[in-house]
Amino acid sequence: MQAERLPDGTIKLSGPVWHEIFAEERRLPWARWYRQMHADHGAPSYLQAAEALEALGEPD
């Protein structure tokens, strides 16, 4: 999973076969959701998504 901050300030989260773009204010709520999904279902991709979103840190 890869997360990146686009020039317009939105966040792009990409997996091997999909991507999603959303507003910065949704980054941490999505990270929490992915962590909960990992806790509930154990799929490694959920944890990878959470970690990628968290690793972006706060915008400059």
C-alpha positions in Angstrom: 0.0 0.0 0.0 1.2 3.5 -0.8 -0.1 6.8 0.5 0.8 10.1 -1.0 -0.2 13.7 -0.6 -1.1 15.2 -4.0 -0.3 18.8 -5.0 -3.8 19.9 -4.3 -3.6 18.6 -0.7 -5.7 15.5 -1.2 -4.5 12.1 -0.2 -4.1 9.2 -2.6 -4.1 5.7 -1.2 -3.1 3.0 -3.7 -3.2 -0.7 -3.6 -2.1 -3.2 -6.2 -5.4 -3.0 -8.2 -7.2 0.1 -6.9 -6.7 3.6 -5.6 -8.8 6.1 -3.7 -8.4 9.9 -3.3 -9.9 11.8 -0.4 -9.5 15.0 1.6 -6.7 15.4 4.2 -9.3 15.6 7.0 -10.2 12.0 6.3 -6.7 10.6 6.5 -6.6 9.8 10.2 -10.2 8.6 10.4 -9.4 6.2 7.5 -6.2 5.1 9.2 -8.2 4.3 12.4 -10.9 2.4 10.3 -8.2 0.4 8.5 -6.6 -0.5 11.9 -10.0 -1.6 13.2 -10.6 -3.7 10.1 -7.2 -5.3 10.6 -8.1 -6.1 14.3 -11.5 -7.5 13.2 -10.4 -9.5 10.2 -6.6 -9.9 10.3 -6.0 -9.0 6.6 -2.4 -7.6 6.4 -3.5 -5.1 3.7 -5.6 -3.2 6.2 -2.6 -2.7 8.5 -0.5 -1.7 5.5 -3.1 0.9 4.5 -3.2 2.3 8.1 0.5 2.5 8.4 0.9 4.2 5.0 -1.7 6.8 5.9 -0.1 7.5 9.3 3.4 7.7 7.8 2.4 10.8 5.8 2.4 12.9 8.9 0.9 16.3 9.1 1.0 18.5 6.0 3.7 21.2 5.8 
